[in-house]
Amino acid sequence: MAVGGKLRLVKLSNSAISRRNLLVHPPEPPMEVLFADPTDSVYIGRTKIFNMPFYWSYQNVANPHVAIVGISGSGKSYFIKTFLLRSAFVWNSNALIIDWAGEYKDWVKQSGGKIVSLGKGSYLNLLDLGGMKPYDRIKQVMRTMELLTDITNYPEQRRLTEQAIEKVYLENKFRMDAREQKDELGKPLSPPTLKDVVRVLTEQSQVGTYEFPAELENAIYRLKQFTKPGEDFFAQQSTVSLDDLISSGLVDMDLSGLPDETSRALAALTLLQFIKEKMRLEGWSYQKGLRLLIVLDEAWKIGKDENSDAVMIVREGRKYNFAMIIASQNPTDISEAIFSNVGTTFILKVKFEKFLDYLQGSLNFSNYMRDEIARLGVGQCAVNLSLTLPTPYPSTFLIDKIEGEEPSKEYFLDLSGVLTDKQRRDVAVSRSVSFLKEDFRRKLRQFGMTDEKIEDLTKNFEKSNRRMDVVSFVLTLERDGIARRNIGDFLKDSGIDDVTIINIFGKVDLKKSGGVGREISQVVLEE
């Protein structure tokens, strides 16, 4: 500052600087956007530039729905767990995790939550109404089949299936245009199942009067994939209570026991449809908080198609009193319509330029922000807010570190021994890569490593200050039976380029052969 014609240096706090009217707006929203009421918001972390605390609130964004992207090991699942725990503390929110691979199951159990396993003793009747009119439920079922099968290409098979579903509701004395379904004594009617639909179509085929028998047989065949003994998870009366799923605190709907992606997507879409109708009937509550958080992690089959219920819910915004959290390693697995309409996007470490292109095109952030996102470390993120009011400030800003409920422990792989001479001369090339402990353990478990072996490897990291030479690391994994292809995928997901991975395996082979006095040639790819 100038005093009496002289310049004098003074110390100013970050908050004081942030309140000053600078010539250009810094890439952060003002304090009134970042700092919400702590009793009515979820704390995320501090901003990178001005070190301001950021409290997420659904109040000042277009809707409460959230998208999260980041490679394996970037801290994505750790952030989701933190978000759910804090939401439960602040708002007493319930949470339903639609768990594709069963990766949240152990954590939910440790947190005192409830596990429901489809394919392992639990069933979900596809023809349950969930408070809907039968005509409306039929439309949803047919739309789901269009998303997951090729029935759209066969309009006659579609017509036959729709008619058969309507017939089984009528056989069970359902009134097609009513929500409340009770018999003469006032008892709730029992809904039909897909097995009843197959029966109706089979009876029609046996009569032999239908003029397109091949169409009828193919319609039966398509439905039978969901009614086979041992695979009839959606063709028996439900053992799952929707009210319990959305009002029992923390619930993990484990889909890992289902046989394929189509079955998992069918379960997820059906749950979303039931929940959407439930919330629609109850209406938006003006009480503080969100009643329910729903997590869809790596659900690419229903997050990518613009006709899926996940996209429809996001587009309908604040209409329902729940928030959907859609997460993926690959941003292109999430429909651009979601990024365009979701209230908040959290971008963690992203690896490929094509993913950055997709995110920048969807969220319209600056090239400066793109460069910063490309350099994010584990646990760091960029946040994009779709604010309800126009503002001259940027809607995308950086969080220095997501501050979780417990310290997020990182492990480091030392790459210095496998870098090429050119990479060593490049100061921008990282000499190590890092990943979160829990993500690391989960990934090894998916590769088939036993808990005992994982514990031994974890102890080795801890003994050496959470660091390990990458060649020793790969040798350990191979000794424990992990396939080289899986190790390569792990290294690539951690952000290691192909050239370095080739050199790593070359060093490993040299060491295994006991090569002494000779050195493997480094691989160098020239552009």
C-alpha positions, -999 to 999 in steps of 0.1 A, spaced: 0 0 0 11 36 -6 17 59 24 31 94 20 44 86 -15 62 55 -3 53 18 -7 49 -3 24 45 -40 25 17 -53 48 4 -88 55 -32 -95 45 -52 -127 53 -67 -147 24 -102 -138 35 -93 -101 34 -79 -104 -1 -110 -123 -12 -132 -94 -2 -113 -68 -22 -126 -57 -56 -98 -70 -78 -94 -59 -115 -103 -95 -125 -124 -120 -107 -104 -149 -93 -115 -184 -103 -136 -189 -71 -172 -179 -62 -177 -153 -34 -179 -162 2 -217 -162 4 -217 -191 -21 -189 -211 -6 -198 -206 31 -233 -219 37 -249 -224 71 -228 -253 87 -260 -266 104 -277 -270 70 -248 -280 46 -220 -306 41 -184 -295 46 -162 -306 17 -128 -289 22 -109 -256 16 -105 -238 -17 -71 -239 -34 -66 -201 -40 -81 -183 -10 -82 -213 15 -119 -206 21 -141 -234 36 -166 -248 12 -199 -261 26 -221 -278 0 -258 -269 1 -286 -278 -23 -302 -245 -15 -283 -223 -41 -279 -248 -69 -303 -258 -96 -311 -292 -80 -296 -315 -53 -283 -341 -77 -245 -347 -79 -221 -361 -104 -186 -373 -94 -158 -384 -118 -123 -396 -111 -100 -425 -119 -96 -455 -96 -76 -444 -66 -84 -407 -69 -105 -408 -37 -140 -410 -53 -155 -437 -31 -139 -422 0 -155 -388 -9 -189 -406 -14 -186 -422 20 -177 -389 37 -206 -372 19 -231 -398 31 -219 -398 67 -220 -360 70 -255 -358 53 -268 -383 79 -253 -362 107 -265 -328 94 -299 -337 80 -306 -372 93 -307 -383 57 -313 -419 47 -289 -433 20 -294 -461 -5 -263 -473 -24 -271 -492 -55 -239 -512 -53 -229 -526 -87 -199 -546 -76 -205 -550 -39 -176 -526 -31 -195 -506 -4 -208 -537 14 -180 -540 40 -180 -503 48 -218 -502 52 -216 -532 76 -189 -515 96 -210 -483 97 -239 -502 112 -259 -501 80 -281 -527 63 -272 -550 34 -297 -563 9 -283 -587 -17 -303 -594 -48 -293 -627 -64 -284 -640 -30 -318 -647 -14 -336 -614 -20 -361 -608 -49 -377 -578 -65 -409 -583 -85 -407 -563 -117 -445 -560 -117 -448 -545 -83 -467 -511 -86 -449 -491 -60 -479 -468 -56 -484 -465 -94 -514 -472 -116 -510 -505 -135 -511 -486 -169 -482 -463 -157 -462 -493 -144 -466 -511 -178 -452 -481 -196 -422 -481 -173 -415 -518 -177 -417 -515 -215 -394 -485 -215 -369 -504 -193 -370 -534 -218 -364 -510 -246 -332 -498 -229 -319 -532 -220 -330 -554 -249 -335 -551 -286 -373 -552 -284 -376 -517 -300 -366 -534 -333 -396 -558 -331 -428 -538 -326 -450 -568 -328 -432 -586 -300 -434 -553 -280 -472 -552 -285 -476 -589 -275 -456 -584 -243 -474 -552 -233 -508 -569 -239 -498 -600 -219 -487 -578 -189 -520 -560 -190 -539 -593 -191 -521 -607 -160 -530 -575 -140 -566 -579 -150 -566 -617 -141 -554 -606 -106 -584 -582 -104 -563 -550 -106 -581 -518 -117 -559 -505 -145 -564 -468 -137 -563 -469 -99 -534 -465 -75 -550 -483 -45 -555 -520 -52 -576 -540 -27 -600 -569 -29 -636 -571 -17 -625 -575 19 -601 -545 18 -569 -566 16 -541 -555 -7 -540 -575 -40 -510 -596 -48 -493 -584 -80 -486 -608 -109 -451 -617 -119 -432 -622 -152 -438 -659 -149 -475 -651 -153 -467 -631 -184 -447 -660 -199 -477 -683 -191 -502 -661 -209 -479 -659 -240 -473 -696 -239 -510 -704 -237 -515 -681 -267 -488 -699 -286 -503 -733 -278 -537 -723 -292 -520 -720 -326 -542 -694 -341 -518 -664 -340 -507 -655 -375 -471 -646 -366 -459 -676 -344 -422 -667 -347 -429 -633 -332 -448 -649 -304 -420 -675 -297 -393 -648 -297 -414 -627 -272 -416 -657 -249 -378 -664 -253 -369 -628 -244 -389 -629 -211 -377 -664 -202 -342 -650 -196 -356 -634 -165 -378 -664 -153 -354 -694 -155 -350 -713 -122 -321 -698 -102 -322 -666 -123 -358 -655 -115 -347 -626 -93 -373 -603 -108 -400 -629 -114 -410 -638 -78 -429 -619 -52 -407 -592 -36 -389 -599 -4 -375 -563 -5 -396 -536 11 -393 -502 -7 -403 -483 25 -375 -501 44 -349 -494 17 -355 -456 18 -361 -451 55 -336 -474 73 -306 -451 75 -277 -465 55 -286 -493 31 -264 -511 6 -284 -528 -23 -257 -553 -33 -261 -563 -70 -229 -583 -73 -248 -616 -70 -268 -609 -102 -254 -628 -132 -248 -599 -157 -249 -562 -165 -284 -564 -178 -298 -578 -146 -280 -552 -125 -293 -524 -147 -328 -539 -145 -326 -538 -107 -312 -503 -106 -338 -489 -131 -367 -506 -112 -356 -492 -79 -352 -456 -93 -387 -459 -108 -403 -470 -75 -384 -443 -55 -393 -416 -80 -430 -424 -78 -428 -427 -40 -412 -392 -37 -436 -378 -63 -466 -389 -42 -451 -375 -10 -441 -342 -27 -412 -318 -19 -407 -311 18 -397 -276 28 -382 -290 60 -344 -287 63 -324 -313 46 -327 -342 21 -347 -372 31 -328 -396 9 -294 -399 -10 -291 -425 -38 -257 -435 -50 -252 -449 -85 -215 -458 -88 -202 -471 -122 -237 -477 -134 -228 -468 -170 -256 -488 -185 -283 -465 -170 -262 -434 -167 -253 -431 -204 -287 -435 -222 -306 -403 -223 -339 -422 -220 -330 -438 -187 -348 -429 -155 -315 -416 -140 -313 -389 -167 -350 -381 -164 -348 -376 -126 -319 -352 -131 -338 -332 -158 -368 -329 -135 -346 -311 -109 -360 -302 -75 -393 -320 -80 -384 -348 -56 -370 -346 -21 -339 -368 -27 -305 -364 -42 -290 -388 -67 -252 -392 -67 -239 -405 -100 -202 -415 -100 -179 -430 -126 -142 -434 -135 -151 -427 -171 -169 -393 -177 -182 -405 -211 -202 -432 -193 -224 -404 -179 -248 -388 -203 -240 -352 -212 -276 -344 -203 -267 -353 -167 -237 -329 -166 -258 -302 -183 -286 -305 -157 -271 -318 -125 -267 -292 -97 -231 -300 -87 -202 -319 -104 -171 -329 -85 -141 -337 -107 -113 -356 -91 -82 -369 -109 -89 -374 -146 -64 -392 -168 -71 -389 -205 -74 -358 -228 -106 -372 -244 -122 -372 -209 -111 -336 -203 -125 -327 -237 -158 -343 -228 -160 -326 -194 -150 -292 -207 -175 -294 -235 -203 -304 -210 -194 -280 -182 -179 -251 -202 -150 -243 -178 -119 -223 -189 -86 -236 -203 -69 -225 -171 -93 -247 -151 -87 -276 -175 -49 -273 -170 -54 -273 -132 -78 -303 -134 -52 -322 -154 -27 -318 -125 -50 -328 -97 -35 -352 -71 -53 -378 -50 -81 -362 -29 -80 -329 -48 -109 -319 -69 -126 -292 -90 -162 -283 -82 -187 -271 -108 -219 -255 -94 -250 -249 -115 -262 -218 -95 -298 -207 -95 -289 -170 -97 -267 -154 -124 -233 -144 -110 -202 -128 -126 -180 -153 -107 -168 -186 -122 -189 -216 -113 -159 -240 -114 -133 -238 -87 -107 -259 -70 -106 -277 -36 -71 -282 -23 -80 -314 -4 -113 -332 3 -113 -334 41 -129 -367 51 -141 -381 83 -108 -398 89 -73 -392 74 -71 -406 39 -39 -426 39 -20 -426 7 5 -452 -6 32 -443 -30 50 -463 -58 85 -451 -66 90 -449 -104 125 -433 -104 142 -466 -113 121 -472 -144 119 -438 -161 136 -432 -194 165 -407 -196 141 -383 -214 115 -386 -186 142 -380 -159 152 -348 -176 116 -336 -178 109 -319 -144 71 -322 -151 72 -360 -150 62 -374 -116 87 -397 -99 60 -415 -80 22 -422 -81 -1 -424 -52 -34 -441 -44 -57 -443 -13 -52 -472 10 -88 -484 9 -91 -481 -29 -58 -501 -31 -71 -529 -9 -104 -530 -27 -87 -533 -61 -65 -562 -50 -95 -580 -35 -112 -577 -70 -81 -593 -85 -86 -623 -62 -58 -616 -37 -67 -630 -3 -72 -608 27 -42 -623 44 -19 -614 14 -34 -579 12 -27 -574 49 10 -585 44 14 -561 15 -2 -533 34 23 -539 63 52 -537 39 40 -503 28 36 -491 64 71 -504 73 87 -483 45 68 -450 53 40 -460 29 64 -462 -1 75 -491 -23 97 -494 -54 74 -502 -83 94 -532 -95 93 -548 -60 56 -541 -59 50 -559 -92 72 -589 -82 51 -592 -50 18 -592 -69 30 -618 -94 43 -641 -66 8 -638 -50 -9 -650 -82 -21 -617 -97 -21 -619 -135 2 -595 -154 -28 -581 -173 -45 -571 -141 -13 -555 -128 -9 -535 -160 -45 -523 -156 -38 -513 -120 -7 -493 -130 -25 -476 -159 -55 -467 -136 -29 -451 -112 -18 -428 -140 13 -445 -153 18 -443 -191 23 -472 -214 60 -466 -220 68 -467 -183 47 -498 -178 67 -516 -205 99 -506 -188 85 -518 -154 78 -553 -167 111 -554 -184 129 -546 -151 107 -573 -134 116 -599 -160 153 -590 -157 152 -594 -119 133 -627 -121 159 -641 -145 186 -631 -121 202 -610 -148 236 -596 -135 259 -573 -154 234 -565 -181 207 -540 -183 174 -540 -202 171 -514 -229 147 -486 -221 117 -482 -244 114 -448 -260 85 -439 -282 92 -411 -306 64 -389 -318 
